[in-house]
Amino acid sequence: MAFETILYDVADGVATVTFNRPEAMNATNDQFYREMQGLIRDIAADDGVGAVIITGAGRAFCAGADVKSMNPDMPLLARRARHRWILADILRPLVNLEKPVIAAVNGHAVGAGFNIALAADILIASETAIFSQIFTKMGLVPDLGGLHLLTRVVGLNKAKELCFTAKKINAQEALSLGIANHVVAADRLMDEARKLAGEIAAGPPTALAMIKTLLNKSSNATLDQMLEYESYAQTLAYTTPEHKEGVAAFREKRAPNFRKA
């Protein structure tokens, strides 16, 4: 699988997606989005992948949209169609990917880059990470799902502050706001991300897929709705080979092997 803007590999059930335009601080362009569109679809279909890490090459995670590639003369309807394509075919599939996703934020994650990181399930930040909803500096509105994703993490008023001011926050501030799950030394970032991803990838894939899907629904569902979803999901989980393997491993006092169940 050859890419121009991404590096990709799979090892021990963990897929690593590295944004690879370091000369542009991994800024996004249409080639990047086309490659991500196909890659997310392939990862979803690959039973050998149990967890995903997304990170950036060089000193940035992703610096947002590549200003040099912007077309200020693009007609409004064409611009809206492009934006809808990115949201429908890249952002939504990434959020809904039925495999846990870890963002390993190695440096600047600003604009669309910040929101791609928020689309992950767990965010591990290097001590050098910087985050910003930088859009108002360009006279723009937060995109790539940021208006929804950021509010869910930090709350409405804090999201308004970050979006209105475009202020930069460091890794420790991101941790205190709940944006980052963990902050680690820069030279330990990928080791820690791979360790966590490996632990997750060893888990029961069907149960993990259902857990992620239902947790994503939880903030927009009532208690009664979530209890109903839970009853269906748990009933299904009891019928899976993974559950049988978990019970057998417990009785035999050994670690379960869910990937071969």
Secondary structure, DSSP 8 states (H G I E B T S, - for coil): ---SSEEEEEETTEEEEEE--GGGTT-B-HHHHHHHHHHHHHHHH-TT--EEEEEESTTEEE-SB-GGG--TT--HHHHHHHHHHHIIIIIHHHHH-SS-EEEEE-SEEETHHHHHHHTSSEEEEETT-EEE-GGGGGT----TTHHHHHHHHH-HHHHHHHHHH--EEEHHHHHHTTS-SEEE-GGGHHHHHHHHHHHHHTS-HHHHHHHHHHHHHHTTS-HHHHHHHHHHHHHHHTTSHHHHHHHHHHHTTS---GGG-
